[in-house]
Amino acid sequence: LQHPVRLIHHSSTKTTAMLPVRKSSSALRCMHAKRPVSSLGTKKMASRAGLLRKAAIFKNNLIALIGILLVWTCLGFFPNATAPEKAKAAPNVAQAVAENAARPVAEEASEQKTETTATRRQNHSFSTQRMSRIGGNSFYMGCAPNPKGCSNDERPMTRVTLSNYYIGRYEVTFSEFDAYYRATGRRAFGDQGWGRGNHPVNCVSWLDAVKYCNWLSEQDGFTKVYDIQHHRAEVIADWTADGYRLPTEAEWEYAAREGGRNVLFGNGSDWADPYEINFNPIVRNPNATFYRIQTVPVGSLTSPNSLGLHDMSGNLYEWCWDWYGPYPGGKQNDYRGPRYGAFKVVRGGAFVSEEAFIRTINRACVADSYQGGLVGFRLARTAK
């Protein structure tokens, strides 16, 4: 594998996404192997090429192993990883149960009502405090005509006209997603020991993200975007609804490029600085000494782009609505990807990604059932 993740419709207002048969994390595909090894004439150069091939194989196997370990951890194959945290939390849970039992029924009902109201008010401010309004416009999606450095799936350039929308300034965090776990009684996945709180949530499938969007819409009094029809194995999106949703691939790229500007990275820069972007600099620069090898809390690198969006390059890949497929070319209005597919689009690269894979135009895809430690998401909403 060149990378552990090549990580992997429409009426005017609604789109249907067919859910394929669930695949295990072994369905991860890599489509980044694009650099041919040149034929070298001399024995010395041939020997050097052999060493480089061996080094590349070792690097790819190591990265793949990291990806597998992350998936195993998320799925609970290492149950003791979060044991200290659970043990530490146990006394607090017992204390809370005792306190609740001692409260009068009327007082408890009043407190629950107050807490629910306060929580909804706090959540309702999400759209104004943690989202940026993006003015719709036209831009050219994909790689410029100059083919140098472009991948085949980044072409042809497609002129996309977008309507107004909101997009999250940060990736959804563990603290935000854990509230959903508690409210719905679901079992929370592990955090690989990197910490929860303001770290971006991972180990969530595409459908998990869609369900969270619907839940948060209900909490904030918005209309749900997604109609999840399990019996037909599909998700239908109502694009006129004002609730939370995943950004389309076009919306994501337009926002990452600061409104369609030709910038290489999601912080508005054409140079990937490891102190400003959480990625793997060692692949291109073996002498690099600064590599985190894990996620960082959202916004902690204090290097947003001009739209106020953090971590659009690096940290974690981010789910998009679209099925993965070739760009259509020509002119498109509110492009939302192909009608059907086998893999969902993810964007932005992760902390294990080299520089080429954290570019704002780089595309990746993964099975929608993927629940590994390399993919998270951020929210979007349709703006009226």
Residue pairs with C-beta under 8 A, 6 or more apart in sequence:
1 28
1 30
1 60
1 61
1 63
1 64
2 30
2 32
2 33
2 34
2 60
3 30
3 32
3 60
3 63
3 352
3 353
3 354
3 357
4 28
4 30
4 63
4 64
4 66
4 67
4 68
4 352
4 374
5 28
5 30
5 67
5 317
5 346
5 350
5 364
5 366
5 372
5 374
5 375
6 28
6 29
6 30
6 31
6 32
6 364
6 365
6 366
7 28
7 317
7 346
7 364
7 365
7 366
7 370
7 374
7 375
8 27
8 28
8 29
8 324
8 343
8 344
8 346
8 364
8 365
8 366
8 367
8 370
9 15
9 16
9 17
9 323
9 336
9 337
9 338
9 339
9 340
10 336
10 339
13 238
13 239
13 240
14 236
14 237
14 238
14 239
15 236
15 237
15 239
15 321
15 336
16 234
16 235
16 236
16 237
16 339
17 234
17 235
17 236
17 237
17 321
17 323
18 233
18 234
18 340
19 207
19 233
19 234
19 235
19 368
20 233
20 342
20 367
20 368
22 369
23 367
23 369
24 369
25 68
25 71
25 370
25 371
25 372
27 366
27 367
27 369
27 370
28 67
28 366
28 367
28 370
28 372
29 343
29 365
29 366
31 153
31 365
32 151
32 357
34 151
34 152
37 49
37 52
37 53
38 49
40 46
40 48
40 49
59 283
63 352
66 352
67 352
67 372
67 373
67 374
70 192
70 202
70 372
70 373
70 374
71 371
71 372
71 373
72 78
73 81
73 190
73 192
73 373
74 189
74 190
74 192
74 202
74 203
74 371
74 372
74 373
75 189
75 371
76 189
76 190
78 190
81 190
81 192
81 193
82 190
82 191
100 108
103 111
119 219
120 219
120 220
120 221
123 216
123 219
123 220
124 219
124 220
124 221
126 216
126 220
126 379
127 166
127 220
127 381
130 168
130 169
130 170
131 166
131 167
131 168
131 169
131 379
131 381
132 166
132 167
132 169
132 255
132 307
132 308
132 309
133 164
133 165
133 166
133 383
134 162
134 164
134 165
134 166
134 167
134 251
134 254
134 255
134 259
134 307
134 383
135 164
135 259
136 161
136 162
136 163
136 164
136 165
137 161
137 162
137 254
137 259
137 260
138 159
138 160
138 161
138 162
138 260
139 159
139 160
139 162
139 254
139 257
139 259
139 260
140 157
140 158
140 159
140 160
140 260
141 157
141 158
141 159
141 160
141 250
141 253
141 254
141 327
141 335
141 361
142 154
142 155
142 156
142 157
142 158
142 327
142 361
143 149
143 150
143 151
143 154
143 155
143 157
143 361
144 150
144 157
144 262
145 157
147 155
149 356
150 361
151 362
151 363
153 326
153 327
153 363
154 327
154 361
154 362
154 363
155 327
156 327
156 329
157 327
157 329
158 327
158 328
158 329
158 330
158 331
158 332
158 335
159 330
159 331
159 332
160 250
160 254
160 331
160 332
160 333
160 334
160 335
161 331
161 332
161 333
161 334
162 250
162 251
162 254
162 334
163 334
163 382
163 383
164 382
164 383
164 384
165 247
165 251
165 380
165 381
165 382
165 383
166 380
166 381
166 382
166 383
167 247
167 251
167 252
167 255
167 309
167 378
167 379
167 380
168 309
168 378
168 379
168 380
169 299
169 304
169 308
169 309
169 310
170 200
170 298
170 299
170 310
170 311
170 378
171 200
171 201
171 298
171 310
171 311
171 315
171 316
171 318
171 376
171 377
171 378
172 200
172 201
172 209
172 212
172 376
172 377
172 378
172 379
173 197
173 198
173 199
173 200
173 201
173 297
173 298
174 191
174 195
174 196
174 197
174 198
174 199
174 200
174 201
175 196
175 197
175 198
176 201
177 201
177 204
177 212
178 188
178 196
180 186
180 212
180 215
180 216
181 187
181 188
183 215
184 215
189 202
189 203
189 204
189 371
190 203
191 199
191 202
192 202
192 294
192 373
194 294
194 295
195 297
197 297
198 297
198 298
198 299
198 300
199 295
199 296
199 297
199 298
200 295
200 298
200 311
200 315
200 316
200 376
201 376
201 377
202 295
202 316
202 372
202 373
202 374
202 375
202 376
203 371
203 372
203 373
204 212
204 371
204 375
204 376
204 377
205 368
205 369
205 370
205 371
206 246
206 319
206 344
206 368
206 369
206 370
207 228
207 235
207 368
207 369
208 371
209 246
209 319
209 377
210 226
210 228
210 235
210 245
210 246
211 228
213 224
213 225
213 226
213 243
213 244
213 245
213 246
213 379
214 224
214 225
214 226
214 228
214 243
214 244
216 243
216 244
216 379
217 223
217 224
217 225
217 241
217 243
217 244
218 224
220 243
220 244
222 241
222 242
222 243
222 244
222 381
223 238
223 241
223 242
223 243
224 238
224 241
224 243
225 237
225 238
225 239
225 241
225 243
225 244
225 245
225 382
226 235
226 236
226 237
226 238
226 245
227 235
227 236
227 237
227 238
228 235
229 235
229 236
237 245
237 321
239 334
239 336
239 382
240 382
241 382
242 381
242 382
242 384
243 381
244 379
244 380
244 381
245 321
245 379
245 380
245 381
245 382
246 319
246 320
246 321
246 377
246 379
246 380
247 255
247 320
247 321
247 378
247 379
247 380
248 320
248 321
248 322
248 334
248 335
248 336
248 337
248 380
249 320
249 321
249 322
249 335
249 337
249 345
249 347
249 363
250 332
250 334
250 335
250 336
251 380
252 318
252 320
252 347
252 348
253 347
253 360
253 361
254 260
255 307
255 309
255 312
256 266
256 305
256 309
256 312
256 313
256 347
256 348
256 360
257 263
257 360
257 361
258 268
258 305
258 306
258 307
259 306
259 307
261 268
263 269
263 270
263 305
263 360
264 270
264 271
264 272
264 359
264 360
265 271
265 272
265 277
265 312
265 313
265 358
265 359
265 360
266 277
266 305
266 309
266 311
266 312
266 313
266 314
266 348
266 358
266 360
267 276
267 277
267 303
267 304
267 305
267 312
267 313
268 305
268 306
269 276
269 303
272 279
272 281
272 313
272 355
272 358
273 303
274 281
274 288
274 290
274 291
275 290
275 301
276 301
276 303
277 301
277 303
277 313
277 314
277 358
278 292
278 295
278 296
278 301
278 311
278 314
278 315
278 351
279 313
279 314
279 349
279 350
279 351
279 352
279 353
279 354
279 355
279 358
280 291
280 351
280 352
280 353
280 354
281 288
281 290
281 291
281 354
281 355
282 288
282 291
283 354
283 355
284 354
284 355
292 351
293 351
293 352
294 351
295 315
295 316
295 351
296 315
296 351
298 310
298 311
298 315
299 310
299 311
301 310
301 311
303 310
304 310
305 312
311 348
312 348
312 360
313 348
313 349
313 358
313 359
313 360
314 348
314 349
314 350
314 351
314 353
314 358
315 348
315 350
315 351
315 376
316 348
316 350
316 351
316 374
316 375
316 376
317 346
317 347
317 348
317 349
317 350
317 353
317 364
317 366
317 374
317 375
317 376
318 346
318 347
318 348
318 375
318 376
318 377
318 378
319 344
319 345
319 346
319 375
319 376
319 377
320 337
320 344
320 345
320 346
320 347
321 336
321 337
321 345
322 336
322 337
322 338
322 344
322 345
323 337
323 338
323 339
323 340
323 341
323 342
323 343
323 344
323 345
324 337
324 338
324 341
324 342
324 343
324 344
324 345
324 363
324 365
325 337
325 338
325 341
328 335
337 345
342 367
343 365
343 366
343 367
343 368
344 365
344 366
344 367
344 368
345 363
345 364
345 365
346 364
346 365
346 366
346 375
347 362
347 363
347 364
348 358
349 357
349 358
349 359
349 362
349 364
350 374
350 375
352 374
356 362
357 364
366 375
